[in-house]
Amino acid sequence: VECVEAGRADAPEAEQLLQHYVDPMLKAGVDCLVLGCTHYSFLIPALQRMLPGTVTVVDAAEAVARQVERRLLEVTAAQPPLVRSGEPDEPAITARHRFFTTGTPDVLTTLLRTDLDPLPEVQRLAWRNGRLHLIEGSSEDG
């Protein structure tokens, strides 16, 4: 996870660490590897190089994204409809994206910089007593 959050999923040390975890599974005859963390999606290219074609890799990231989408739709369905400003070419709302990470905000900001303009707000979260809490002063302004 640390290598991925540091933006180094393709670094040699990440691949060595991954190999350390994969080798015992290969020796045990693994035929299916379920990626139980959305960070692991970034390691799929390295896993494909390490694993024989007989091993199925199941990536949970898409299922997590679908669940987030379902929950957002449930939450927004209860909201009142948007009212247009009256201008035909003006959007009803201007989208504002906020991103949160339990890693380093500037790493996520760097990853987002290639896809999003203007750069969104990225804030750091930390687990405390089984819940995520916002770390004050963690916002990265683009």
Residue frames relative to the residue before (quaternion, step in Angstrom):
aa qw qx qy qz dx dy dz
V 1.0000 0.0000 0.0000 0.0000 0.00 0.00 0.00
E 0.6514 0.5339 -0.3272 0.4284 3.59 0.90 -0.89
C 0.6425 0.5200 -0.3257 0.4590 3.60 0.97 -0.82
V 0.6567 0.4998 -0.3120 0.4708 3.58 0.95 -0.86
E 0.6866 0.4818 -0.2934 0.4587 3.59 0.84 -0.92
A 0.6667 0.4710 -0.3001 0.4936 3.58 1.17 -0.50
G 0.5103 -0.6659 0.4095 0.3585 3.60 1.28 0.05
R 0.5982 0.5822 -0.3382 0.4346 3.58 1.24 0.43
A 0.1707 0.8222 -0.5243 0.1415 3.59 1.02 0.77
D 0.7337 0.4030 -0.2300 0.4964 3.58 1.13 -0.57
A 0.4326 0.7082 -0.4540 0.3244 3.59 1.27 0.17
P 0.6229 -0.5663 0.3836 0.3798 3.61 -1.09 0.62
E 0.6588 0.5082 -0.3309 0.4453 3.61 0.95 -0.76
A 0.6090 0.5306 -0.3544 0.4711 3.60 1.11 -0.59
E 0.6649 0.4978 -0.3033 0.4671 3.57 0.95 -0.85
Q 0.6301 0.5246 -0.3332 0.4655 3.60 1.02 -0.73
L 0.6576 0.5004 -0.3046 0.4737 3.57 0.94 -0.88
L 0.6420 0.5200 -0.3121 0.4691 3.55 0.98 -0.86
Q 0.6381 0.5272 -0.3210 0.4603 3.58 0.97 -0.86
H 0.6039 0.5712 -0.3350 0.4435 3.57 1.08 -0.79
Y 0.7156 0.4274 -0.2461 0.4947 3.59 1.02 -0.80
V 0.6702 0.5170 -0.2966 0.4423 3.58 1.05 -0.74
D 0.5947 0.6194 -0.3674 0.3573 3.62 0.94 -0.82
P 0.6838 0.4662 -0.3225 0.4595 3.66 0.76 -0.84
M 0.6271 0.5293 -0.3395 0.4597 3.58 1.08 -0.68
L 0.6437 0.5147 -0.3189 0.4680 3.56 1.00 -0.82
K 0.6525 0.5127 -0.3109 0.4633 3.58 0.98 -0.84
A 0.6831 0.4727 -0.2768 0.4830 3.58 1.14 -0.66
G 0.5337 -0.6686 0.3858 0.3455 3.60 1.28 -0.03
V 0.1386 0.8208 -0.5404 0.1230 3.57 1.06 0.68
D 0.1120 -0.7911 0.5969 0.0732 3.57 -1.06 0.78
C 0.7724 0.1547 -0.1029 0.6073 3.58 1.30 -0.21
L 0.0871 -0.7848 0.6133 0.0188 3.55 -0.87 1.00
V 0.1523 -0.7904 0.5909 0.0542 3.57 -0.58 1.20
L 0.2822 -0.7565 0.5701 0.1516 3.56 -0.70 1.13
G 0.1799 -0.8510 0.4908 0.0510 3.55 -0.30 1.29
C 0.7148 0.3389 -0.2410 0.5622 3.58 1.22 0.28
T 0.5162 -0.6643 0.4405 0.3134 3.58 -0.92 0.85
H 0.5390 0.6101 -0.4062 0.4151 3.61 1.19 -0.35
Y 0.6509 0.5791 -0.3183 0.3736 3.56 1.00 -0.84
S 0.4926 0.6544 -0.4331 0.3761 3.60 1.20 -0.31
F 0.6432 0.5352 -0.3162 0.4471 3.56 1.07 -0.72
L 0.6743 0.4904 -0.2846 0.4731 3.59 1.25 -0.36
I 0.3985 0.7495 -0.4607 0.2592 3.60 1.24 -0.07
P 0.6384 0.5146 -0.3697 0.4369 3.68 0.81 -0.73
A 0.6640 0.4831 -0.3074 0.4809 3.60 0.95 -0.82
L 0.6376 0.5247 -0.3290 0.4582 3.59 0.98 -0.80
Q 0.6434 0.5260 -0.3268 0.4501 3.58 0.97 -0.80
R 0.6399 0.5065 -0.3274 0.4763 3.59 1.10 -0.59
M 0.7191 0.4704 -0.2412 0.4510 3.59 1.08 -0.74
L 0.7453 0.4309 -0.2145 0.4614 3.54 0.97 -0.89
P 0.4771 -0.6390 0.5059 0.3287 3.57 -1.06 0.65
G 0.6554 -0.5492 0.3634 0.3698 3.56 -1.21 0.49
T 0.5974 0.5819 -0.3562 0.4216 3.58 1.24 -0.28
V 0.6266 0.5154 -0.3384 0.4767 3.60 1.27 -0.21
T 0.2690 -0.7515 0.5865 0.1373 3.55 -0.82 1.08
V 0.1823 -0.7629 0.6119 0.1014 3.57 -0.91 0.95
V 0.1374 -0.7801 0.6088 0.0446 3.56 -0.76 1.11
D 0.1668 -0.8000 0.5744 0.0471 3.54 -0.59 1.23
A 0.3064 -0.7885 0.5115 0.1505 3.60 -0.61 1.15
A 0.4650 0.7210 -0.4348 0.2738 3.61 1.20 -0.31
E 0.6610 0.5015 -0.3248 0.4540 3.62 0.91 -0.81
A 0.6437 0.5126 -0.3242 0.4667 3.58 0.99 -0.79
V 0.6300 0.5177 -0.3290 0.4762 3.58 1.02 -0.76
A 0.6570 0.5085 -0.3106 0.4618 3.60 0.92 -0.88
R 0.6463 0.5095 -0.3231 0.4672 3.61 0.98 -0.80
Q 0.6501 0.5067 -0.3192 0.4678 3.59 0.99 -0.78
V 0.6235 0.5184 -0.3374 0.4782 3.59 1.01 -0.76
E 0.6447 0.5178 -0.3205 0.4621 3.58 0.95 -0.87
R 0.6473 0.5194 -0.3189 0.4578 3.61 0.92 -0.90
R 0.6791 0.4902 -0.2946 0.4602 3.57 0.90 -0.94
L 0.6424 0.5138 -0.3297 0.4632 3.59 0.98 -0.78
L 0.6472 0.5083 -0.3184 0.4705 3.57 1.00 -0.79
E 0.6256 0.5273 -0.3354 0.4671 3.60 1.03 -0.74
V 0.6844 0.4867 -0.2841 0.4626 3.56 0.88 -0.96
T 0.7215 0.4418 -0.2644 0.4630 3.59 0.83 -0.93
A 0.5547 0.6062 -0.4004 0.4057 3.63 1.15 -0.43
A 0.6731 0.4907 -0.2909 0.4706 3.58 1.13 -0.59
Q 0.5666 0.6037 -0.3794 0.4130 3.60 1.27 -0.17
P 0.5488 -0.5939 0.4515 0.3770 3.61 -1.12 0.51
P 0.5916 -0.5839 0.4025 0.3836 3.61 -1.11 0.55
L 0.5238 -0.6312 0.4738 0.3205 3.55 -1.19 0.59
V 0.2607 -0.7487 0.5900 0.1527 3.55 -1.08 0.75
R 0.4015 -0.7150 0.5197 0.2398 3.55 -0.80 1.01
S 0.5626 -0.6352 0.4263 0.3133 3.54 -1.17 0.62
G 0.5949 -0.5612 0.3786 0.4334 3.58 1.19 -0.31
E 0.6239 0.5030 -0.3422 0.4905 3.58 1.21 -0.39
P 0.4774 -0.7205 0.4145 0.2850 3.63 -0.64 1.04
D 0.7591 0.3688 -0.2160 0.4910 3.62 0.97 -0.71
E 0.5690 0.5992 -0.3815 0.4143 3.57 1.26 -0.01
P 0.4404 -0.6975 0.4853 0.2900 3.60 -0.81 0.91
A 0.6088 -0.5620 0.4153 0.3757 3.55 -1.21 0.53
I 0.7854 0.0092 0.0061 0.6188 3.56 1.06 -0.72
T 0.3458 -0.6667 0.6008 0.2736 3.51 -1.30 0.24
A 0.4043 -0.7305 0.4955 0.2397 3.56 -0.65 1.10
R 0.0833 -0.7551 0.6486 0.0472 3.52 -1.11 0.75
H 0.1667 -0.7971 0.5761 0.0710 3.53 -0.64 1.12
R 0.0512 -0.7539 0.6541 0.0343 3.52 -1.09 0.81
F 0.1286 -0.7891 0.5988 0.0463 3.53 -0.91 0.95
F 0.1535 -0.7767 0.6081 0.0577 3.51 -1.12 0.79
T 0.0343 -0.7939 0.6070 0.0015 3.54 -1.11 0.68
T 0.3566 -0.6843 0.5806 0.2599 3.53 -1.20 0.51
G 0.5971 0.5411 -0.3514 0.4767 3.54 1.34 0.02
T 0.7322 -0.3721 0.3205 0.4720 3.52 -1.13 -0.76
P 0.4719 -0.7124 0.4336 0.2861 3.62 -0.59 1.07
D 0.6680 0.5102 -0.3370 0.4241 3.62 0.89 -0.76
V 0.5884 0.5486 -0.3810 0.4557 3.62 1.13 -0.46
L 0.6709 0.4706 -0.2986 0.4891 3.59 0.89 -0.89
T 0.6102 0.5479 -0.3475 0.4547 3.59 1.01 -0.75
T 0.6475 0.5140 -0.3137 0.4671 3.59 0.96 -0.84
L 0.6600 0.4979 -0.3096 0.4697 3.59 0.95 -0.84
L 0.6891 0.4817 -0.2775 0.4649 3.59 0.98 -0.82
R 0.5426 0.6611 -0.3884 0.3430 3.57 1.12 -0.67
T 0.6692 0.5166 -0.3107 0.4345 3.60 1.02 -0.69
D 0.7806 0.3673 -0.1746 0.4746 3.60 1.12 -0.56
L 0.7976 0.3109 -0.1386 0.4979 3.58 1.03 -0.62
D 0.0668 0.7591 -0.6443 0.0643 3.52 -1.03 0.89
P 0.4746 -0.2632 -0.8200 0.1820 1.64 -1.35 2.04
L 0.6377 -0.5464 0.3950 0.3724 3.51 -1.25 0.48
P 0.3740 -0.7548 0.4911 0.2217 3.60 -0.74 1.01
E 0.6079 -0.5291 0.4532 0.3810 3.49 -1.38 0.21
V 0.0768 -0.7731 0.6286 0.0360 3.59 -0.97 0.87
Q 0.0301 -0.8084 0.5876 -0.0183 3.56 -0.75 1.07
R 0.4329 -0.7072 0.5067 0.2358 3.54 -1.17 0.65
L 0.1509 -0.7623 0.6260 0.0656 3.52 -1.11 0.88
A 0.0962 -0.7733 0.6224 0.0738 3.56 -1.21 0.49
W 0.4530 -0.6649 0.5250 0.2778 3.53 -1.17 0.69
R 0.1117 0.7544 -0.6411 0.0858 3.55 -0.96 0.97
N 0.8498 -0.0325 -0.0135 0.5260 3.55 -0.79 1.05
G 0.7249 -0.4756 0.2428 0.4352 3.55 0.93 0.92
R 0.7028 0.3915 -0.2664 0.5309 3.60 1.25 0.25
L 0.4646 -0.6551 0.5160 0.2979 3.54 -1.21 0.52
H 0.0736 -0.7879 0.6114 0.0086 3.54 -0.99 0.94
L 0.4756 -0.6610 0.5079 0.2809 3.53 -1.07 0.81
I 0.3086 -0.7182 0.5939 0.1904 3.55 -0.97 0.92
E 0.3978 -0.7457 0.4838 0.2271 3.57 -0.45 1.21
G 0.8127 0.2502 -0.2019 0.4860 3.53 -1.09 0.78
S 0.5194 0.6730 -0.4000 0.3423 3.58 1.23 0.28
S 0.4487 0.7117 -0.4492 0.3007 3.58 1.23 -0.12
E 0.2125 -0.7502 0.6158 0.1135 3.53 -1.03 0.91
D 0.1978 -0.7826 0.5784 0.1179 3.57 -0.59 1.05
G 0.3532 -0.7417 0.5350 0.1971 3.53 -0.92 0.97
